[in-house]
Amino acid sequence: RYKVRIVAQGFTQKEGIDYQEVFAPVANLDSVRTLIALAAKHDLELDQMDV
């Protein structure tokens, strides 16, 4: 079974190195709450997407 992964800045990878490491950044919950509160205060529309 093969895995496919989209890599941002894939040009920084070296052949045979870093192919098995995975990094998934996750937003801090307090940061998300702050952004939602600011959007509500300024009556802004929020959208969500999965990339």
CHARMM internal coordinates of N, CA and C (Angstrom, degrees):
IC EDIT
DIST 1 N 1 CA 1.4478
DIST 1 CA 1 C 1.5256
ANGL 1 N 1 CA 1 C 108.49
DIST 1 C 2 N 1.3265
ANGL 1 CA 1 C 2 N 116.01
DIHE 1 N 1 CA 1 C 2 N 135.97
DIST 2 N 2 CA 1.4547
ANGL 1 C 2 N 2 CA 121.24
DIHE 1 CA 1 C 2 N 2 CA -177.33
DIST 2 CA 2 C 1.5242
ANGL 2 N 2 CA 2 C 110.77
DIHE 1 C 2 N 2 CA 2 C -105.35
DIST 2 C 3 N 1.3198
ANGL 2 CA 2 C 3 N 116.72
DIHE 2 N 2 CA 2 C 3 N 146.77
DIST 3 N 3 CA 1.4571
ANGL 2 C 3 N 3 CA 122.26
DIHE 2 CA 2 C 3 N 3 CA 174.97
DIST 3 CA 3 C 1.5170
ANGL 3 N 3 CA 3 C 108.52
DIHE 2 C 3 N 3 CA 3 C -109.06
DIST 3 C 4 N 1.3164
ANGL 3 CA 3 C 4 N 115.37
DIHE 3 N 3 CA 3 C 4 N 141.20
DIST 4 N 4 CA 1.4578
ANGL 3 C 4 N 4 CA 120.67
DIHE 3 CA 3 C 4 N 4 CA 176.85
DIST 4 CA 4 C 1.5125
ANGL 4 N 4 CA 4 C 107.53
DIHE 3 C 4 N 4 CA 4 C -118.21
DIST 4 C 5 N 1.3316
ANGL 4 CA 4 C 5 N 116.20
DIHE 4 N 4 CA 4 C 5 N 136.59
DIST 5 N 5 CA 1.4536
ANGL 4 C 5 N 5 CA 120.37
DIHE 4 CA 4 C 5 N 5 CA -178.14
DIST 5 CA 5 C 1.5169
ANGL 5 N 5 CA 5 C 109.21
DIHE 4 C 5 N 5 CA 5 C -140.16
DIST 5 C 6 N 1.3238
ANGL 5 CA 5 C 6 N 116.59
DIHE 5 N 5 CA 5 C 6 N 131.43
DIST 6 N 6 CA 1.4619
ANGL 5 C 6 N 6 CA 120.65
DIHE 5 CA 5 C 6 N 6 CA 173.51
DIST 6 CA 6 C 1.5208
ANGL 6 N 6 CA 6 C 106.78
DIHE 5 C 6 N 6 CA 6 C -83.07
DIST 6 C 7 N 1.3117
ANGL 6 CA 6 C 7 N 116.36
DIHE 6 N 6 CA 6 C 7 N 130.11
DIST 7 N 7 CA 1.4586
ANGL 6 C 7 N 7 CA 121.01
DIHE 6 CA 6 C 7 N 7 CA -175.90
DIST 7 CA 7 C 1.5217
ANGL 7 N 7 CA 7 C 109.84
DIHE 6 C 7 N 7 CA 7 C -118.82
DIST 7 C 8 N 1.3198
ANGL 7 CA 7 C 8 N 116.38
DIHE 7 N 7 CA 7 C 8 N 122.29
DIST 8 N 8 CA 1.4615
ANGL 7 C 8 N 8 CA 120.24
DIHE 7 CA 7 C 8 N 8 CA 173.80
DIST 8 CA 8 C 1.5213
ANGL 8 N 8 CA 8 C 107.55
DIHE 7 C 8 N 8 CA 8 C -79.74
DIST 8 C 9 N 1.2857
ANGL 8 CA 8 C 9 N 117.39
DIHE 8 N 8 CA 8 C 9 N 134.55
DIST 9 N 9 CA 1.4587
ANGL 8 C 9 N 9 CA 124.10
DIHE 8 CA 8 C 9 N 9 CA -177.09
DIST 9 CA 9 C 1.5287
ANGL 9 N 9 CA 9 C 110.51
DIHE 8 C 9 N 9 CA 9 C 57.37
DIST 9 C 10 N 1.3069
ANGL 9 CA 9 C 10 N 116.29
DIHE 9 N 9 CA 9 C 10 N 46.04
DIST 10 N 10 CA 1.4584
ANGL 9 C 10 N 10 CA 121.38
DIHE 9 CA 9 C 10 N 10 CA 179.25
DIST 10 CA 10 C 1.5141
ANGL 10 N 10 CA 10 C 113.07
DIHE 9 C 10 N 10 CA 10 C -62.17
DIST 10 C 11 N 1.3368
ANGL 10 CA 10 C 11 N 116.98
DIHE 10 N 10 CA 10 C 11 N -18.02
DIST 11 N 11 CA 1.4553
ANGL 10 C 11 N 11 CA 120.97
DIHE 10 CA 10 C 11 N 11 CA 180.00
DIST 11 CA 11 C 1.5226
ANGL 11 N 11 CA 11 C 112.23
DIHE 10 C 11 N 11 CA 11 C -66.86
DIST 11 C 12 N 1.3501
ANGL 11 CA 11 C 12 N 117.15
DIHE 11 N 11 CA 11 C 12 N -12.98
DIST 12 N 12 CA 1.4579
ANGL 11 C 12 N 12 CA 119.42
DIHE 11 CA 11 C 12 N 12 CA 179.57
DIST 12 CA 12 C 1.5256
ANGL 12 N 12 CA 12 C 111.68
DIHE 11 C 12 N 12 CA 12 C -85.90
DIST 12 C 13 N 1.3395
ANGL 12 CA 12 C 13 N 117.88
DIHE 12 N 12 CA 12 C 13 N -8.31
DIST 13 N 13 CA 1.4612
ANGL 12 C 13 N 13 CA 120.61
DIHE 12 CA 12 C 13 N 13 CA 178.85
DIST 13 CA 13 C 1.5191
ANGL 13 N 13 CA 13 C 110.31
DIHE 12 C 13 N 13 CA 13 C -75.72
DIST 13 C 14 N 1.3208
ANGL 13 CA 13 C 14 N 114.53
DIHE 13 N 13 CA 13 C 14 N 147.66
DIST 14 N 14 CA 1.4542
ANGL 13 C 14 N 14 CA 120.36
DIHE 13 CA 13 C 14 N 14 CA 175.67
DIST 14 CA 14 C 1.5217
ANGL 14 N 14 CA 14 C 108.06
DIHE 13 C 14 N 14 CA 14 C -110.77
DIST 14 C 15 N 1.3119
ANGL 14 CA 14 C 15 N 116.39
DIHE 14 N 14 CA 14 C 15 N 141.92
DIST 15 N 15 CA 1.4573
ANGL 14 C 15 N 15 CA 121.07
DIHE 14 CA 14 C 15 N 15 CA -176.43
DIST 15 CA 15 C 1.5244
ANGL 15 N 15 CA 15 C 110.92
DIHE 14 C 15 N 15 CA 15 C -57.35
DIST 15 C 16 N 1.3320
ANGL 15 CA 15 C 16 N 115.86
DIHE 15 N 15 CA 15 C 16 N 127.19
DIST 16 N 16 CA 1.4573
ANGL 15 C 16 N 16 CA 121.99
DIHE 15 CA 15 C 16 N 16 CA 177.90
DIST 16 CA 16 C 1.5200
ANGL 16 N 16 CA 16 C 114.23
DIHE 15 C 16 N 16 CA 16 C 83.31
DIST 16 C 17 N 1.3338
ANGL 16 CA 16 C 17 N 117.56
DIHE 16 N 16 CA 16 C 17 N -4.17
DIST 17 N 17 CA 1.4680
ANGL 16 C 17 N 17 CA 121.84
DIHE 16 CA 16 C 17 N 17 CA -178.96
DIST 17 CA 17 C 1.5242
ANGL 17 N 17 CA 17 C 108.02
DIHE 16 C 17 N 17 CA 17 C -123.64
DIST 17 C 18 N 1.3200
ANGL 17 CA 17 C 18 N 117.14
DIHE 17 N 17 CA 17 C 18 N 145.08
DIST 18 N 18 CA 1.4663
ANGL 17 C 18 N 18 CA 123.19
DIHE 17 CA 17 C 18 N 18 CA 175.04
DIST 18 CA 18 C 1.5231
ANGL 18 N 18 CA 18 C 114.24
DIHE 17 C 18 N 18 CA 18 C 66.54
DIST 18 C 19 N 1.3046
ANGL 18 CA 18 C 19 N 119.99
DIHE 18 N 18 CA 18 C 19 N 14.97
DIST 19 N 19 CA 1.4560
ANGL 18 C 19 N 19 CA 119.80
DIHE 18 CA 18 C 19 N 19 CA -179.68
DIST 19 CA 19 C 1.5222
ANGL 19 N 19 CA 19 C 112.01
DIHE 18 C 19 N 19 CA 19 C -82.00
DIST 19 C 20 N 1.3098
ANGL 19 CA 19 C 20 N 118.79
DIHE 19 N 19 CA 19 C 20 N -22.68
DIST 20 N 20 CA 1.4586
ANGL 19 C 20 N 20 CA 121.30
DIHE 19 CA 19 C 20 N 20 CA -176.37
DIST 20 CA 20 C 1.5214
ANGL 20 N 20 CA 20 C 113.23
DIHE 19 C 20 N 20 CA 20 C -98.06
DIST 20 C 21 N 1.3388
ANGL 20 CA 20 C 21 N 117.54
DIHE 20 N 20 CA 20 C 21 N -11.90
DIST 21 N 21 CA 1.4552
ANGL 20 C 21 N 21 CA 120.17
DIHE 20 CA 20 C 21 N 21 CA -178.26
DIST 21 CA 21 C 1.5270
ANGL 21 N 21 CA 21 C 110.37
DIHE 20 C 21 N 21 CA 21 C -82.10
DIST 21 C 22 N 1.3199
ANGL 21 CA 21 C 22 N 115.61
DIHE 21 N 21 CA 21 C 22 N 139.41
DIST 22 N 22 CA 1.4622
ANGL 21 C 22 N 22 CA 121.06
DIHE 21 CA 21 C 22 N 22 CA -179.59
DIST 22 CA 22 C 1.5236
ANGL 22 N 22 CA 22 C 107.89
DIHE 21 C 22 N 22 CA 22 C -126.61
DIST 22 C 23 N 1.3285
ANGL 22 CA 22 C 23 N 116.39
DIHE 22 N 22 CA 22 C 23 N 136.25
DIST 23 N 23 CA 1.4561
ANGL 22 C 23 N 23 CA 121.09
DIHE 22 CA 22 C 23 N 23 CA 177.59
DIST 23 CA 23 C 1.5174
ANGL 23 N 23 CA 23 C 108.38
DIHE 22 C 23 N 23 CA 23 C -127.99
DIST 23 C 24 N 1.3153
ANGL 23 CA 23 C 24 N 116.83
DIHE 23 N 23 CA 23 C 24 N 123.55
DIST 24 N 24 CA 1.4633
ANGL 23 C 24 N 24 CA 120.87
DIHE 23 CA 23 C 24 N 24 CA -179.66
DIST 24 CA 24 C 1.5280
ANGL 24 N 24 CA 24 C 108.89
DIHE 23 C 24 N 24 CA 24 C -125.28
DIST 24 C 25 N 1.3354
ANGL 24 CA 24 C 25 N 117.14
DIHE 24 N 24 CA 24 C 25 N 98.34
DIST 25 N 25 CA 1.4643
ANGL 24 C 25 N 25 CA 119.02
DIHE 24 CA 24 C 25 N 25 CA -179.84
DIST 25 CA 25 C 1.5293
ANGL 25 N 25 CA 25 C 111.28
DIHE 24 C 25 N 25 CA 25 C -67.01
DIST 25 C 26 N 1.3181
ANGL 25 CA 25 C 26 N 116.12
DIHE 25 N 25 CA 25 C 26 N 138.67
DIST 26 N 26 CA 1.4605
ANGL 25 C 26 N 26 CA 121.73
DIHE 25 CA 25 C 26 N 26 CA -179.61
DIST 26 CA 26 C 1.5261
ANGL 26 N 26 CA 26 C 107.89
DIHE 25 C 26 N 26 CA 26 C -126.77
DIST 26 C 27 N 1.3217
ANGL 26 CA 26 C 27 N 116.39
DIHE 26 N 26 CA 26 C 27 N 133.35
DIST 27 N 27 CA 1.4633
ANGL 26 C 27 N 27 CA 120.89
DIHE 26 CA 26 C 27 N 27 CA -179.55
DIST 27 CA 27 C 1.5239
ANGL 27 N 27 CA 27 C 110.67
DIHE 26 C 27 N 27 CA 27 C -71.12
DIST 27 C 28 N 1.3098
ANGL 27 CA 27 C 28 N 115.58
DIHE 27 N 27 CA 27 C 28 N 143.25
DIST 28 N 28 CA 1.4547
ANGL 27 C 28 N 28 CA 122.31
DIHE 27 CA 27 C 28 N 28 CA 175.61
DIST 28 CA 28 C 1.5269
ANGL 28 N 28 CA 28 C 108.20
DIHE 27 C 28 N 28 CA 28 C -67.67
DIST 28 C 29 N 1.3215
ANGL 28 CA 28 C 29 N 117.76
DIHE 28 N 28 CA 28 C 29 N 135.63
DIST 29 N 29 CA 1.4631
ANGL 28 C 29 N 29 CA 121.99
DIHE 28 CA 28 C 29 N 29 CA -176.86
DIST 29 CA 29 C 1.5275
ANGL 29 N 29 CA 29 C 111.63
DIHE 28 C 29 N 29 CA 29 C -60.78
DIST 29 C 30 N 1.3342
ANGL 29 CA 29 C 30 N 117.77
DIHE 29 N 29 CA 29 C 30 N -37.46
DIST 30 N 30 CA 1.4670
ANGL 29 C 30 N 30 CA 120.50
DIHE 29 CA 29 C 30 N 30 CA 178.37
DIST 30 CA 30 C 1.5272
ANGL 30 N 30 CA 30 C 111.03
DIHE 29 C 30 N 30 CA 30 C -63.81
DIST 30 C 31 N 1.3299
ANGL 30 CA 30 C 31 N 117.29
DIHE 30 N 30 CA 30 C 31 N -36.69
DIST 31 N 31 CA 1.4667
ANGL 30 C 31 N 31 CA 121.00
DIHE 30 CA 30 C 31 N 31 CA 177.88
DIST 31 CA 31 C 1.5234
ANGL 31 N 31 CA 31 C 110.76
DIHE 30 C 31 N 31 CA 31 C -65.58
DIST 31 C 32 N 1.3253
ANGL 31 CA 31 C 32 N 116.19
DIHE 31 N 31 CA 31 C 32 N -41.78
DIST 32 N 32 CA 1.4656
ANGL 31 C 32 N 32 CA 120.65
DIHE 31 CA 31 C 32 N 32 CA 179.40
DIST 32 CA 32 C 1.5276
ANGL 32 N 32 CA 32 C 109.96
DIHE 31 C 32 N 32 CA 32 C -64.28
DIST 32 C 33 N 1.3251
ANGL 32 CA 32 C 33 N 116.99
DIHE 32 N 32 CA 32 C 33 N -43.91
DIST 33 N 33 CA 1.4694
ANGL 32 C 33 N 33 CA 120.82
DIHE 32 CA 32 C 33 N 33 CA 178.59
DIST 33 CA 33 C 1.5285
ANGL 33 N 33 CA 33 C 111.02
DIHE 32 C 33 N 33 CA 33 C -61.08
DIST 33 C 34 N 1.3323
ANGL 33 CA 33 C 34 N 116.83
DIHE 33 N 33 CA 33 C 34 N -40.89
DIST 34 N 34 CA 1.4623
ANGL 33 C 34 N 34 CA 120.87
DIHE 33 CA 33 C 34 N 34 CA 179.34
DIST 34 CA 34 C 1.5227
ANGL 34 N 34 CA 34 C 110.86
DIHE 33 C 34 N 34 CA 34 C -63.29
DIST 34 C 35 N 1.3252
ANGL 34 CA 34 C 35 N 116.86
DIHE 34 N 34 CA 34 C 35 N -43.85
DIST 35 N 35 CA 1.4632
ANGL 34 C 35 N 35 CA 120.35
DIHE 34 CA 34 C 35 N 35 CA 178.87
DIST 35 CA 35 C 1.5234
ANGL 35 N 35 CA 35 C 111.62
DIHE 34 C 35 N 35 CA 35 C -63.68
DIST 35 C 36 N 1.3175
ANGL 35 CA 35 C 36 N 116.82
DIHE 35 N 35 CA 35 C 36 N -40.65
DIST 36 N 36 CA 1.4689
ANGL 35 C 36 N 36 CA 120.51
DIHE 35 CA 35 C 36 N 36 CA 178.69
DIST 36 CA 36 C 1.5297
ANGL 36 N 36 CA 36 C 110.10
DIHE 35 C 36 N 36 CA 36 C -65.30
DIST 36 C 37 N 1.3360
ANGL 36 CA 36 C 37 N 116.95
DIHE 36 N 36 CA 36 C 37 N -41.27
DIST 37 N 37 CA 1.4658
ANGL 36 C 37 N 37 CA 120.52
DIHE 36 CA 36 C 37 N 37 CA 178.96
DIST 37 CA 37 C 1.5261
ANGL 37 N 37 CA 37 C 110.95
DIHE 36 C 37 N 37 CA 37 C -63.74
DIST 37 C 38 N 1.3346
ANGL 37 CA 37 C 38 N 117.25
DIHE 37 N 37 CA 37 C 38 N -42.49
DIST 38 N 38 CA 1.4669
ANGL 37 C 38 N 38 CA 120.71
DIHE 37 CA 37 C 38 N 38 CA 178.10
DIST 38 CA 38 C 1.5247
ANGL 38 N 38 CA 38 C 111.34
DIHE 37 C 38 N 38 CA 38 C -64.27
DIST 38 C 39 N 1.3215
ANGL 38 CA 38 C 39 N 116.38
DIHE 38 N 38 CA 38 C 39 N -40.87
DIST 39 N 39 CA 1.4642
ANGL 38 C 39 N 39 CA 120.14
DIHE 38 CA 38 C 39 N 39 CA 178.80
DIST 39 CA 39 C 1.5250
ANGL 39 N 39 CA 39 C 110.39
DIHE 38 C 39 N 39 CA 39 C -63.81
DIST 39 C 40 N 1.3220
ANGL 39 CA 39 C 40 N 117.25
DIHE 39 N 39 CA 39 C 40 N -40.21
DIST 40 N 40 CA 1.4655
ANGL 39 C 40 N 40 CA 120.72
DIHE 39 CA 39 C 40 N 40 CA 179.00
DIST 40 CA 40 C 1.5291
ANGL 40 N 40 CA 40 C 110.62
DIHE 39 C 40 N 40 CA 40 C -67.07
DIST 40 C 41 N 1.3310
ANGL 40 CA 40 C 41 N 116.50
DIHE 40 N 40 CA 40 C 41 N -41.34
DIST 41 N 41 CA 1.4656
ANGL 40 C 41 N 41 CA 120.93
DIHE 40 CA 40 C 41 N 41 CA -179.10
DIST 41 CA 41 C 1.5254
ANGL 41 N 41 CA 41 C 111.49
DIHE 40 C 41 N 41 CA 41 C -62.40
DIST 41 C 42 N 1.3312
ANGL 41 CA 41 C 42 N 116.23
DIHE 41 N 41 CA 41 C 42 N -39.60
DIST 42 N 42 CA 1.4685
ANGL 41 C 42 N 42 CA 121.30
DIHE 41 CA 41 C 42 N 42 CA -177.08
DIST 42 CA 42 C 1.5300
ANGL 42 N 42 CA 42 C 112.43
DIHE 41 C 42 N 42 CA 42 C -96.34
DIST 42 C 43 N 1.3336
ANGL 42 CA 42 C 43 N 116.43
DIHE 42 N 42 CA 42 C 43 N 10.82
DIST 43 N 43 CA 1.4655
ANGL 42 C 43 N 43 CA 122.81
DIHE 42 CA 42 C 43 N 43 CA 177.63
DIST 43 CA 43 C 1.5340
ANGL 43 N 43 CA 43 C 112.04
DIHE 42 C 43 N 43 CA 43 C 54.19
DIST 43 C 44 N 1.3322
ANGL 43 CA 43 C 44 N 115.72
DIHE 43 N 43 CA 43 C 44 N 46.22
DIST 44 N 44 CA 1.4641
ANGL 43 C 44 N 44 CA 121.63
DIHE 43 CA 43 C 44 N 44 CA 179.37
DIST 44 CA 44 C 1.5246
ANGL 44 N 44 CA 44 C 110.31
DIHE 43 C 44 N 44 CA 44 C -95.34
DIST 44 C 45 N 1.3139
ANGL 44 CA 44 C 45 N 116.14
DIHE 44 N 44 CA 44 C 45 N 153.85
DIST 45 N 45 CA 1.4614
ANGL 44 C 45 N 45 CA 121.76
DIHE 44 CA 44 C 45 N 45 CA 177.56
DIST 45 CA 45 C 1.5245
ANGL 45 N 45 CA 45 C 108.88
DIHE 44 C 45 N 45 CA 45 C -90.74
DIST 45 C 46 N 1.3176
ANGL 45 CA 45 C 46 N 117.09
DIHE 45 N 45 CA 45 C 46 N 135.08
DIST 46 N 46 CA 1.4598
ANGL 45 C 46 N 46 CA 122.20
DIHE 45 CA 45 C 46 N 46 CA 178.94
DIST 46 CA 46 C 1.5211
ANGL 46 N 46 CA 46 C 110.03
DIHE 45 C 46 N 46 CA 46 C -108.13
DIST 46 C 47 N 1.3230
ANGL 46 CA 46 C 47 N 115.87
DIHE 46 N 46 CA 46 C 47 N 142.95
DIST 47 N 47 CA 1.4609
ANGL 46 C 47 N 47 CA 122.54
DIHE 46 CA 46 C 47 N 47 CA 174.09
DIST 47 CA 47 C 1.5173
ANGL 47 N 47 CA 47 C 108.50
DIHE 46 C 47 N 47 CA 47 C -126.97
DIST 47 C 48 N 1.3255
ANGL 47 CA 47 C 48 N 116.16
DIHE 47 N 47 CA 47 C 48 N 152.99
DIST 48 N 48 CA 1.4546
ANGL 47 C 48 N 48 CA 121.63
DIHE 47 CA 47 C 48 N 48 CA 178.70
DIST 48 CA 48 C 1.5114
ANGL 48 N 48 CA 48 C 108.25
DIHE 47 C 48 N 48 CA 48 C -125.55
DIST 48 C 49 N 1.3375
ANGL 48 CA 48 C 49 N 116.49
DIHE 48 N 48 CA 48 C 49 N 141.89
DIST 49 N 49 CA 1.4606
ANGL 48 C 49 N 49 CA 119.77
DIHE 48 CA 48 C 49 N 49 CA 176.04
DIST 49 CA 49 C 1.5222
ANGL 49 N 49 CA 49 C 109.76
DIHE 48 C 49 N 49 CA 49 C -145.76
DIST 49 C 50 N 1.2866
ANGL 49 CA 49 C 50 N 114.82
DIHE 49 N 49 CA 49 C 50 N 156.06
DIST 50 N 50 CA 1.4594
ANGL 49 C 50 N 50 CA 121.99
DIHE 49 CA 49 C 50 N 50 CA 177.57
DIST 50 CA 50 C 1.5171
ANGL 50 N 50 CA 50 C 107.26
DIHE 49 C 50 N 50 CA 50 C -114.36
DIST 50 C 51 N 1.3185
ANGL 50 CA 50 C 51 N 115.91
DIHE 50 N 50 CA 50 C 51 N 124.66
DIST 51 N 51 CA 1.4708
ANGL 50 C 51 N 51 CA 120.18
DIHE 50 CA 50 C 51 N 51 CA -177.63
DIST 51 CA 51 C 1.5025
ANGL 51 N 51 CA 51 C 109.53
DIHE 50 C 51 N 51 CA 51 C -108.85
END
COOR INIT
IC SEED 1 N 1 CA 1 C
IC BUILD
